[in-house]
């Protein structure tokens, strides 16, 4: 069946870099870029580099805007009746000949033992671990494409959060928050490509607190306590942190290291927090409260995505097939037996079906997996009937949506010059040379260098943090609004206060605050039965006053750094141009900060709990502790949508652990059943 042409934006192909950069082939073979490029060529190189980044962002931004205006936020034209069409092609000879070129001797099959939907970190882990058994045939389906050269450059992380490597989701407009964003709607970018959100995130590796996992287990989920999951964190990890404390693995595929480059301002910030009484810690170890240079998923100074770590080393296994550009639209479930037996997917505007002999595993992420379940007839009965989807299993899919609330409005200025990042001085010959050798400023993930964890009410060493501090070397104005502003969707009025900071002569840094355990709880629901139309996301950020007050306490703690000897050395002071919407409340007052939070707090893009794990008695549970979807056999969920509690960690680290743990569960269960 042929479908209308998609208007979805396409990822910039890998080879575009070399069409614009014939010099790059020369540079890549040289240890010293200065010895290869004369001054004139260096200028051309820098100009091309900047132009390419802008083209990437502008091209994809234009596509996204066109989608919003013409297609209704990602829907396909003339496909409102998509699910009502019954004509589905099985994988056929044309499909096989099309894919033989990539797989050489491999033939894409009509059926597999396991079909994995989505190459999130958990999906990549599962594809790797399940295909270790040569008797099991594994298919991994991914809607997006492979990463290109520029995805790997850590400092450009902000740019890729508004490109075709994301789904470009938006939250619905609400009164509680996001007032300073375009259309008062917060962005919720999720990764679209081989490796999922590890293609667009800031490469931060943060597991969470022991207490988080112990709560997870005590809520009726045996096997998910900290002691239970620690071996799976360690199994994935190849730690280069040099801690030797027993909390890190050293032989896994996933590198965890410090960023190779540490700026003087970042070192000063760490010293300032120590002067305020915060100890240096391994926040992925015994105690989380304290400060540390960032633990990052980098290899040789480049982004290490889930696909690079887990898929590239095993991609030639004959029993593992990976299809990109293949968007799953429905899980095939027998309505009589309630057994999943395959999936439907779109590839190059044709629709196909593939059979799973053992299991279908959904690993599409915290927002796509619940949408796919609902499109397949698994979800809240009233919602499914409302959009015309036959109900197979009534479950509370999407009824819970947790997310970390992220405040980006705390910027500081100093009396120094050229110690912090600014796009005007970023792309120098020296910086490019250092990057090619795995070091320098281009290796800093989106400018993030330091993390701190505090409890605003309890200073005990073993307390659970309620706020995470993220030190960013620069401000939203450091890239002239071309990357950070786009990613955060700051409105013209909100961004105006950062324009004076665009000059490369002004040193700035920002301390972003993350509310780790929000009381405010969101939800999501379908707009229609069209699989190509965005769901509706209601975050309810800051709906609960307790969340607002915790963040205000955190802001006041951070501002104290200007009084430390370390920060006085740089003349650090708060950037005190007020947000226009809050100016009448008096800059720096509690009421001002409450207004600022409702204006500029946004999503940290850490959506969880939409397919919440829980015992059968839990009225919010969608999956069991074995990750099986309740009421549907042969169907599991393996991504952060299953996480049932708020966490002090970041979802990428959790997703790797979930994939490792489920892989062992599946191996044990299917080996026993033989």
C-alpha positions as CSV (number, residue, x, y, z in Angstrom):
1,X,0.0,0.0,0.0
2,X,1.5,3.4,-1.0
3,X,1.1,6.3,1.3
4,X,1.3,10.1,0.6
5,X,4.8,11.6,0.9
6,X,5.8,12.5,4.4
7,X,6.5,16.1,5.2
8,X,8.6,15.1,8.1
9,X,12.1,16.7,8.1
10,X,15.0,14.6,7.2
11,X,18.3,14.3,9.1
12,X,21.2,16.0,7.5
13,X,23.1,13.2,5.8
14,X,26.5,12.2,7.1
15,X,28.4,13.1,3.9
16,X,27.1,16.7,3.8
17,X,30.1,17.6,6.0
18,X,32.6,16.5,3.4
19,X,30.9,18.2,0.5
20,X,31.3,21.5,2.4
21,X,34.6,20.6,4.0
22,X,37.1,19.2,1.5
23,X,39.7,20.5,4.0
24,X,38.3,18.1,6.7
25,X,39.8,15.0,5.0
26,X,43.2,16.7,5.2
27,X,42.7,17.9,8.8
28,X,41.7,14.5,10.0
29,X,45.0,13.0,9.0
30,X,47.0,15.7,10.7
31,X,48.0,15.9,14.4
32,X,48.5,19.6,14.1
33,X,45.9,21.5,12.1
34,X,48.1,24.6,12.1
35,X,50.6,22.7,10.0
36,X,48.0,21.9,7.3
37,X,45.8,24.9,7.0
38,X,47.3,28.3,6.2
39,X,45.6,31.3,7.8
40,X,43.3,32.0,4.8
41,X,42.1,28.4,4.6
42,X,41.5,28.4,8.4
43,X,39.2,31.4,8.0
44,X,37.3,29.6,5.3
45,X,37.1,26.5,7.4
46,X,35.7,28.4,10.4
47,X,33.1,30.2,8.2
48,X,32.0,27.0,6.6
49,X,31.7,25.4,10.0
50,X,29.4,28.1,11.3
51,X,27.4,28.2,8.1
52,X,26.8,24.4,8.3
53,X,25.6,24.5,11.8
54,X,23.2,27.3,11.0
55,X,22.0,25.5,7.9
56,X,21.3,22.4,9.9
57,X,19.2,24.3,12.5
58,X,17.5,26.6,10.0
59,X,16.6,23.8,7.6
60,X,15.1,21.6,10.2
61,X,13.5,24.5,12.0
62,X,11.8,25.5,8.8
63,X,10.5,21.9,8.3
64,X,9.2,21.8,11.8
65,X,7.4,25.1,11.4
66,X,5.9,24.0,8.2
67,X,4.6,20.9,9.8
68,X,3.0,22.9,12.6
69,X,1.2,25.2,10.1
70,X,0.2,22.7,7.4
71,X,0.1,19.3,9.0
72,X,-1.3,20.0,12.5
73,X,1.8,19.2,14.6
74,X,3.2,16.3,12.9
75,X,0.2,14.6,11.3
76,X,0.3,13.2,7.8
77,X,-2.0,14.9,5.2
78,X,-4.9,12.7,4.2
79,X,-4.2,10.0,6.7
80,X,-6.9,10.8,9.2
81,X,-8.5,7.4,8.3
82,X,-5.1,5.6,8.4
83,X,-6.1,3.1,11.1
84,X,-9.3,2.2,9.2
85,X,-7.4,0.9,6.2
86,X,-7.0,-2.8,6.3
87,X,-4.6,-3.4,3.4
88,X,-1.1,-4.3,4.8
89,X,1.8,-5.7,2.9
90,X,4.0,-8.4,4.3
91,X,7.7,-8.0,3.8
92,X,8.1,-8.9,0.1
93,X,10.7,-9.4,-2.6
94,X,11.0,-5.7,-3.4
95,X,11.7,-5.0,0.2
96,X,14.3,-7.7,0.4
97,X,16.1,-6.5,-2.7
98,X,16.1,-2.9,-1.3
99,X,17.8,-4.0,1.9
100,X,20.2,-6.5,0.5
101,X,22.6,-3.7,-0.4
102,X,23.1,-2.7,3.3
103,X,23.1,-6.2,4.7
104,X,24.9,-8.0,1.9
105,X,24.3,-11.7,2.7
106,X,21.5,-10.8,5.1
107,X,17.8,-11.2,4.1
108,X,15.2,-9.2,6.1
109,X,12.7,-11.8,7.3
110,X,9.0,-12.0,7.6
111,X,9.3,-13.2,11.2
112,X,11.7,-12.9,14.0
113,X,12.0,-14.3,17.6
114,X,12.1,-10.7,19.0
115,X,11.0,-7.5,17.5
116,X,12.3,-4.4,19.3
117,X,10.5,-1.1,18.6
118,X,12.8,1.9,19.0
119,X,16.5,2.2,19.5
120,X,16.4,4.0,22.8
121,X,19.4,3.1,25.1
122,X,17.4,0.1,26.4
123,X,16.5,-0.9,22.9
124,X,20.1,-0.8,21.8
125,X,21.2,-2.9,24.8
126,X,18.5,-5.4,24.2
127,X,19.4,-5.8,20.5
128,X,23.0,-6.4,21.5
129,X,22.3,-8.8,24.4
130,X,19.5,-10.9,22.8
131,X,21.4,-11.4,19.6
132,X,24.2,-12.9,21.7
133,X,22.2,-16.1,21.3
134,X,22.8,-17.2,17.7
135,X,19.6,-19.1,17.6
136,X,17.5,-16.0,18.2
137,X,16.7,-13.8,15.3
138,X,16.3,-10.1,16.4
139,X,14.8,-7.2,14.5
140,X,15.3,-3.6,15.7
141,X,13.0,-1.0,14.1
142,X,13.9,2.7,14.3
143,X,11.9,5.6,12.9
144,X,14.9,8.0,12.5
145,X,18.2,7.7,10.8
146,X,21.8,7.2,11.8
147,X,23.9,10.0,13.4
148,X,26.1,12.3,11.4
149,X,29.5,13.8,12.0
150,X,28.2,16.9,13.8
151,X,26.0,15.0,16.3
152,X,29.3,13.8,17.7
153,X,30.6,17.2,18.6
154,X,29.6,17.7,22.3
155,X,29.5,21.5,22.5
156,X,26.7,21.6,19.9
157,X,24.3,19.6,22.0
158,X,21.8,22.5,22.2
159,X,21.5,22.8,18.4
160,X,20.4,19.2,18.0
161,X,17.4,19.6,20.3
162,X,15.6,21.4,17.6
163,X,16.5,19.4,14.5
164,X,15.2,16.4,12.6
165,X,16.9,14.2,15.2
166,X,14.0,15.0,17.5
167,X,10.3,14.5,17.4
168,X,9.8,18.2,18.1
169,X,7.0,17.6,20.6
170,X,5.4,20.5,22.5
171,X,3.5,20.5,25.7
172,X,0.0,21.9,25.8
173,X,-0.4,25.5,27.0
174,X,-1.2,25.7,30.7
175,X,-1.4,28.6,33.2
176,X,1.1,27.2,35.8
177,X,4.3,27.5,33.8
178,X,6.1,28.1,30.5
179,X,4.8,31.7,30.3
180,X,8.0,32.9,28.8
181,X,8.2,30.3,26.0
182,X,6.9,30.7,22.4
183,X,3.1,30.4,22.5
184,X,3.5,29.6,26.2
185,X,4.3,26.0,25.3
186,X,7.4,24.2,26.6
187,X,9.4,22.0,24.2
188,X,9.6,18.3,24.9
189,X,12.2,17.1,22.4
190,X,12.7,13.3,22.2
191,X,15.5,11.7,20.2
192,X,14.6,10.3,16.7
193,X,17.4,8.3,15.3
194,X,19.6,5.3,15.9
195,X,20.4,5.7,19.6
196,X,17.3,7.6,20.6
197,X,17.8,10.7,22.8
198,X,21.5,9.9,23.2
199,X,21.8,11.6,19.9
200,X,20.5,14.9,21.3
201,X,21.1,14.9,25.0
202,X,23.9,16.6,27.0
203,X,25.7,13.2,27.5
204,X,25.2,13.5,31.3
205,X,25.5,10.1,33.1
206,X,23.6,10.3,36.4
207,X,22.1,7.1,38.0
208,X,20.2,8.5,40.9
209,X,20.1,7.9,44.6
210,X,20.0,4.6,46.5
211,X,16.8,5.7,48.1
212,X,15.1,6.2,44.7
213,X,15.5,2.5,43.8
214,X,14.7,1.2,47.3
215,X,11.4,3.2,47.1
216,X,10.8,1.7,43.6
217,X,11.1,-1.8,45.1
218,X,9.0,-1.2,48.3
219,X,6.1,0.0,46.2
220,X,5.5,-3.6,45.1
221,X,8.3,-4.1,42.6
222,X,10.6,-6.8,43.8
223,X,14.0,-7.0,42.1
224,X,14.3,-3.2,41.5
225,X,16.1,-2.1,44.7
226,X,19.4,-0.4,44.5
227,X,21.3,-3.6,45.4
228,X,19.3,-5.4,42.7
229,X,20.0,-2.9,39.9
230,X,23.6,-1.9,40.7
231,X,25.1,-5.0,38.9
232,X,23.3,-3.9,35.8
233,X,24.6,-0.4,35.9
234,X,28.0,-1.8,36.3
235,X,27.5,-4.4,33.5
236,X,27.1,-1.6,30.9
237,X,29.8,0.7,32.2
238,X,33.4,1.2,31.2
239,X,34.3,3.7,33.8
240,X,37.3,5.9,33.3
241,X,36.6,8.0,36.4
242,X,39.3,6.3,38.4
243,X,37.2,6.0,41.5
244,X,37.9,2.4,42.5
245,X,35.0,2.5,45.1
246,X,33.2,-0.6,43.9
247,X,30.3,1.3,42.3
248,X,31.5,1.3,38.7
249,X,32.0,-1.3,36.0
250,X,35.2,-1.3,33.9
251,X,34.5,-3.8,31.1
252,X,31.2,-2.7,29.6
253,X,30.6,-1.0,26.2
254,X,29.5,2.4,27.6
255,X,32.3,4.8,28.4
256,X,31.7,7.0,31.5
257,X,34.4,9.6,32.0
258,X,35.1,13.2,33.0
259,X,35.1,15.8,30.2
260,X,38.7,16.1,28.9
261,X,38.6,19.9,29.2
262,X,38.0,21.7,32.4
263,X,37.7,25.5,32.2
264,X,39.1,27.9,34.8
265,X,35.6,29.1,35.6
266,X,34.3,25.6,36.2
267,X,37.2,24.9,38.6
268,X,36.3,28.2,40.4
269,X,32.7,27.2,40.7
270,X,33.7,23.8,42.2
271,X,35.9,25.6,44.7
272,X,33.1,28.1,45.5
273,X,30.6,25.2,46.3
274,X,33.3,23.6,48.5
275,X,33.7,26.9,50.4
276,X,29.9,26.7,51.0
277,X,30.4,23.3,52.6
278,X,29.6,21.0,49.7
279,X,32.1,18.0,49.5
280,X,33.6,16.6,46.3
281,X,31.7,13.4,45.6
282,X,31.2,10.6,43.2
283,X,27.5,11.2,42.7
284,X,27.1,7.8,41.2
285,X,28.6,6.2,44.2
286,X,27.8,6.0,47.9
287,X,26.7,9.6,48.6
288,X,25.1,11.9,46.1
289,X,25.0,15.2,48.0
290,X,27.9,17.4,47.0
291,X,29.7,18.6,43.8
292,X,31.6,16.9,41.0
293,X,32.8,17.5,37.5
294,X,30.4,16.0,35.0
295,X,30.3,12.3,34.4
296,X,29.7,12.0,30.7
297,X,29.2,9.4,27.9
298,X,32.2,10.5,25.8
299,X,34.8,8.6,23.8
300,X,37.9,10.4,22.6
301,X,36.2,13.7,23.3
302,X,33.1,12.8,21.1
303,X,29.5,12.0,22.0
304,X,29.1,8.3,22.7
305,X,25.6,7.4,21.7
306,X,23.8,4.2,22.6
307,X,24.1,3.0,19.0
308,X,27.8,3.6,18.9
309,X,28.3,1.8,22.2
310,X,26.0,-1.2,21.7
311,X,25.1,-1.6,18.1
312,X,28.2,-0.8,16.0
313,X,30.3,-3.6,17.7
314,X,27.7,-6.3,16.8
315,X,26.0,-5.0,13.7
316,X,27.4,-7.7,11.5
317,X,25.9,-10.5,13.5
318,X,23.8,-12.6,11.0
319,X,20.9,-12.9,13.4
320,X,20.6,-9.1,14.1
321,X,18.8,-6.9,11.6
322,X,18.4,-3.1,12.1
323,X,16.1,-1.1,10.0
324,X,16.2,2.7,10.2
325,X,13.5,5.0,8.6
326,X,11.0,2.4,9.8
327,X,8.1,3.9,11.9
328,X,6.0,1.5,13.8
329,X,2.4,2.5,13.9
330,X,0.7,-0.4,15.6
331,X,1.4,-3.5,17.7
332,X,-0.5,-6.5,16.2
333,X,-2.6,-8.0,19.0
334,X,-5.1,-10.8,18.6
335,X,-8.3,-9.4,20.2
336,X,-9.5,-12.9,21.2
337,X,-6.4,-14.3,22.9
338,X,-4.9,-10.8,23.7
339,X,-1.5,-12.0,22.5
340,X,0.9,-9.7,20.6
341,X,2.2,-11.4,17.5
342,X,3.9,-8.6,15.5
343,X,3.9,-5.0,14.5
344,X,3.0,-2.8,11.5
345,X,5.5,-0.2,10.3
346,X,5.9,2.4,7.6
347,X,9.0,2.5,5.5
348,X,9.4,4.7,2.4
349,X,5.7,5.4,2.4
350,X,4.7,1.7,2.3
351,X,3.2,-0.2,5.2
352,X,4.5,-3.6,6.2
353,X,3.8,-6.2,8.9
354,X,6.4,-8.4,10.6
355,X,5.8,-11.3,13.0
356,X,7.4,-11.8,16.4
357,X,7.4,-15.5,17.3
358,X,8.4,-14.9,21.0
359,X,7.9,-11.2,22.0
360,X,7.4,-7.7,20.9
361,X,9.4,-5.3,23.0
362,X,8.5,-1.6,23.0
363,X,11.5,0.6,23.6
364,X,10.4,3.8,21.9
365,X,10.8,6.1,24.9
366,X,8.7,7.8,27.6
367,X,6.3,9.6,25.1
368,X,6.3,7.3,22.0
369,X,5.7,4.0,23.7
370,X,2.5,5.0,25.5
371,X,1.2,6.5,22.2
372,X,1.9,3.3,20.4
373,X,0.2,1.2,23.1
374,X,-2.9,3.4,22.8
375,X,-2.9,3.2,19.0
376,X,-2.9,-0.5,19.4
377,X,-6.0,-0.7,21.6
378,X,-4.2,-0.8,25.0
379,X,-5.0,2.2,27.1
380,X,-7.8,4.1,29.0
381,X,-11.1,2.8,27.6
382,X,-12.8,6.2,27.6
383,X,-9.9,7.8,25.7
384,X,-9.7,5.1,23.1
385,X,-13.4,5.0,22.4
386,X,-13.4,8.8,22.1
387,X,-10.9,8.7,19.2
388,X,-12.4,5.6,17.6
389,X,-9.9,2.9,18.6
390,X,-11.3,-0.5,19.5
391,X,-10.3,-1.4,23.1
392,X,-8.3,-4.6,23.6
393,X,-7.1,-3.9,27.1
394,X,-8.3,-1.1,29.5
395,X,-5.1,0.2,31.2
396,X,-4.1,3.6,32.6
397,X,-1.5,4.3,29.9
398,X,-0.4,7.9,30.0
399,X,-2.3,8.7,33.1
400,X,0.9,9.6,35.0
401,X,3.7,11.7,33.5
402,X,6.7,12.7,35.7
403,X,9.3,15.1,34.5
404,X,12.1,17.1,36.1
405,X,11.3,20.8,36.2
406,X,14.2,22.8,34.9
407,X,14.9,26.5,35.6
408,X,17.4,28.2,33.3
409,X,17.1,31.8,34.4
410,X,20.0,32.2,36.9
411,X,22.9,33.8,35.0
412,X,26.0,35.4,36.4
413,X,28.5,38.0,35.0
414,X,32.1,38.4,35.9
415,X,34.9,41.0,35.6
416,X,37.0,38.6,33.5
417,X,37.3,38.2,29.8
418,X,37.6,35.1,27.6
419,X,37.3,32.6,30.3
420,X,33.8,31.3,29.4
421,X,32.3,29.9,26.1
422,X,31.1,32.2,23.4
423,X,30.4,31.3,19.8
424,X,32.4,34.2,18.5
425,X,35.6,32.6,19.9
426,X,34.6,28.9,19.9
427,X,35.7,27.8,16.4
428,X,39.3,28.7,16.4
429,X,42.1,26.8,14.8
430,X,43.4,25.8,18.2
431,X,39.9,24.5,19.4
432,X,39.4,22.5,16.2
433,X,42.9,21.0,16.5
434,X,42.4,20.1,20.1
435,X,39.0,18.5,19.3
436,X,40.5,16.3,16.6
437,X,42.9,15.1,19.3
438,X,40.0,14.4,21.8
439,X,40.4,17.6,23.9
440,X,39.5,21.3,24.2
441,X,36.4,23.4,24.5
442,X,34.5,21.5,21.7
443,X,34.4,18.5,24.0
444,X,32.3,20.2,26.7
445,X,28.7,18.8,26.4
446,X,26.6,21.9,25.6
447,X,28.8,23.9,27.9
448,X,27.9,21.7,31.0
449,X,30.9,21.1,33.2
450,X,29.8,20.6,36.8
451,X,26.9,19.0,38.7
452,X,25.9,19.6,42.3
453,X,23.2,18.0,44.4
454,X,21.6,19.7,47.5
455,X,18.8,19.2,49.8
456,X,17.3,22.6,50.6
457,X,15.9,21.4,54.0
458,X,18.3,18.8,55.2
459,X,22.1,19.1,55.2
460,X,22.7,15.5,56.4
461,X,25.3,13.8,54.3
462,X,22.9,10.9,53.5
463,X,19.9,13.0,52.7
464,X,18.2,12.6,49.3
465,X,18.8,15.6,47.1
466,X,15.8,17.7,46.1
467,X,17.7,20.0,43.7
468,X,20.4,19.4,41.1
469,X,22.7,22.2,40.1
470,X,24.0,22.3,36.6
471,X,26.9,24.7,35.8
472,X,26.9,25.9,32.3
473,X,29.9,27.7,30.9
474,X,28.1,30.6,29.3
475,X,24.5,32.0,29.0
476,X,21.6,31.7,26.6
477,X,23.1,34.7,24.8
478,X,26.5,33.0,24.3
479,X,25.5,31.6,21.0
480,X,23.5,34.7,19.9
481,X,20.3,32.9,20.5
482,X,20.9,30.3,17.7
483,X,21.0,27.1,19.8
484,X,20.1,27.4,23.5
485,X,17.2,29.8,22.9
486,X,15.8,27.6,20.1
487,X,16.0,24.5,22.3
488,X,14.3,26.2,25.2
489,X,11.8,28.0,22.9
490,X,12.4,31.3,24.7
491,X,10.1,34.1,23.5
492,X,11.5,37.4,22.2
493,X,10.5,39.1,25.4
494,X,12.1,36.4,27.6
495,X,15.3,36.4,25.5
496,X,15.6,40.2,25.5
497,X,17.4,40.3,28.8
498,X,20.2,38.1,27.4
499,X,21.0,40.3,24.4
500,X,23.6,42.4,26.2
501,X,25.4,39.2,27.0
502,X,25.9,38.2,23.3
503,X,29.2,40.0,23.1
504,X,32.2,37.8,23.3
505,X,33.8,40.4,25.6
506,X,31.5,39.6,28.5
507,X,32.2,36.4,30.5
508,X,29.1,34.7,31.9
509,X,28.1,31.4,33.5
510,X,24.7,30.0,34.3
511,X,23.6,27.7,37.1
512,X,20.5,25.8,36.1
513,X,18.3,24.2,38.7
514,X,16.5,20.8,38.4
515,X,13.6,20.0,40.7
516,X,14.3,16.3,41.2
517,X,11.2,15.1,43.0
518,X,8.3,17.3,41.8
519,X,4.9,16.9,43.4
520,X,3.2,18.1,40.3
521,X,2.2,15.2,38.1
522,X,1.2,15.4,34.4
523,X,-0.5,13.2,31.9
524,X,-0.9,12.6,28.2
525,X,-3.7,11.5,25.8
526,X,-4.2,10.9,22.1
527,X,-5.6,13.6,19.8
528,X,-6.9,11.1,17.3
529,X,-6.4,7.6,15.9
530,X,-3.9,9.0,13.4
531,X,-0.5,7.5,14.4
532,X,1.3,10.5,12.7
533,X,-0.3,13.1,14.9
534,X,1.2,14.2,18.2
535,X,-0.5,13.3,21.4
536,X,-1.4,16.0,23.9
537,X,1.0,16.4,26.8
538,X,-0.1,18.2,30.0
539,X,2.9,18.7,32.2
540,X,1.2,20.5,35.1
541,X,4.6,22.0,35.9
542,X,4.5,24.0,39.2
543,X,0.8,23.3,39.7
544,X,1.7,22.3,43.3
545,X,3.0,25.3,45.4
546,X,5.5,23.0,47.2
547,X,7.4,22.6,43.9
548,X,7.6,26.4,43.6
549,X,8.9,26.9,47.1
550,X,11.6,24.2,46.8
551,X,13.0,25.9,43.7
552,X,12.9,29.3,45.4
553,X,15.0,27.9,48.3
554,X,17.4,26.4,45.7
555,X,17.8,29.7,43.9
556,X,18.6,31.5,47.2
557,X,21.2,28.8,48.0
558,X,22.9,29.3,44.6
559,X,23.0,33.1,44.8
560,X,25.2,32.7,47.9
561,X,28.2,31.7,45.7
562,X,28.8,35.3,44.9
563,X,30.0,35.8,48.5
564,X,32.6,33.1,48.4
565,X,36.3,34.0,48.0
566,X,36.5,31.9,44.9
567,X,33.8,33.8,43.1
568,X,34.9,37.2,44.5
569,X,38.2,36.6,42.7
570,X,36.3,36.8,39.4
571,X,33.9,39.6,40.4
572,X,30.9,37.3,40.0
573,X,27.5,38.9,40.3
574,X,24.0,38.0,39.4
575,X,22.9,39.2,35.9
576,X,20.3,41.6,37.3
577,X,18.3,42.7,34.2
578,X,14.9,41.5,35.3
579,X,12.5,39.5,33.3
580,X,10.0,42.0,31.9
581,X,7.0,40.0,33.1
582,X,8.3,40.0,36.7
583,X,10.1,43.4,36.9
584,X,7.4,45.1,39.1
585,X,7.9,42.5,41.8
586,X,11.4,43.7,42.7
587,X,14.3,41.8,41.3
588,X,15.6,39.2,43.8
589,X,12.6,39.0,46.0
590,X,10.8,35.7,46.6
591,X,7.8,36.9,44.6
592,X,10.1,37.8,41.8
593,X,11.6,34.4,41.7
594,X,8.2,32.7,41.9
595,X,7.2,34.8,38.8
596,X,10.6,34.0,37.1
597,X,10.0,30.3,37.7
598,X,6.6,30.4,36.1
599,X,8.1,32.3,33.2
600,X,11.3,30.4,32.4
601,X,11.0,26.9,34.1
602,X,10.7,24.2,31.5
603,X,11.1,20.5,30.9
604,X,14.4,18.8,31.5
605,X,13.2,16.3,28.9
606,X,13.1,13.5,31.5
607,X,9.6,12.1,31.0
608,X,8.9,8.9,32.9
609,X,6.0,6.8,34.4
610,X,3.7,7.0,31.3
611,X,3.7,3.1,31.3
612,X,4.2,2.9,35.0
613,X,5.5,-0.3,36.7
614,X,3.6,-1.7,39.6
615,X,1.9,-4.7,41.2
616,X,-1.5,-5.8,39.8
617,X,-3.2,-4.0,42.7
618,X,-1.8,-0.6,41.7
619,X,-4.5,1.3,39.8
620,X,-1.9,3.3,37.9
621,X,0.2,0.3,36.8
622,X,0.6,-0.6,33.1
623,X,3.4,-3.2,33.4
624,X,4.5,-5.8,35.9
625,X,7.9,-5.9,37.6
626,X,8.8,-8.3,34.8
627,X,7.9,-5.4,32.3
628,X,5.0,-7.4,30.9
629,X,2.0,-5.3,29.8
630,X,-0.9,-6.4,32.0
631,X,-3.5,-8.4,30.2
632,X,-1.4,-8.8,27.0
633,X,0.9,-11.7,26.5
634,X,4.2,-11.6,24.5
635,X,4.4,-7.8,25.0
636,X,6.8,-5.9,27.2
637,X,7.9,-2.3,27.6
638,X,11.6,-1.6,28.1
639,X,12.3,2.1,28.5
640,X,12.0,4.9,31.1
641,X,8.2,5.0,30.7
642,X,8.1,2.2,33.2
643,X,9.8,4.1,36.0
644,X,7.3,4.4,38.8
645,X,8.9,7.0,41.1
646,X,10.6,10.3,40.8
647,X,14.3,9.9,40.6
648,X,17.5,11.8,41.5
649,X,19.1,10.6,38.2
650,X,18.8,11.2,34.5
651,X,16.9,8.8,32.2
652,X,19.8,7.7,29.9
653,X,21.6,5.9,32.7
654,X,18.4,4.3,33.8
655,X,17.5,3.1,30.3
656,X,20.8,1.3,29.9
657,X,20.2,-0.5,33.2
658,X,16.6,-1.4,32.3
659,X,17.8,-2.9,29.0
660,X,20.5,-5.0,30.8
661,X,18.1,-6.2,33.4
662,X,15.3,-7.2,31.0
663,X,17.8,-9.0,28.7
664,X,18.7,-11.2,31.6
665,X,15.1,-11.8,32.5
666,X,14.2,-12.8,28.9
667,X,17.2,-15.1,28.6
668,X,16.3,-16.8,31.8
669,X,12.6,-17.2,31.0
670,X,13.0,-18.5,27.5
671,X,15.9,-20.8,28.3
672,X,13.7,-22.4,31.0
673,X,10.8,-22.8,28.7
674,X,12.7,-24.9,26.2
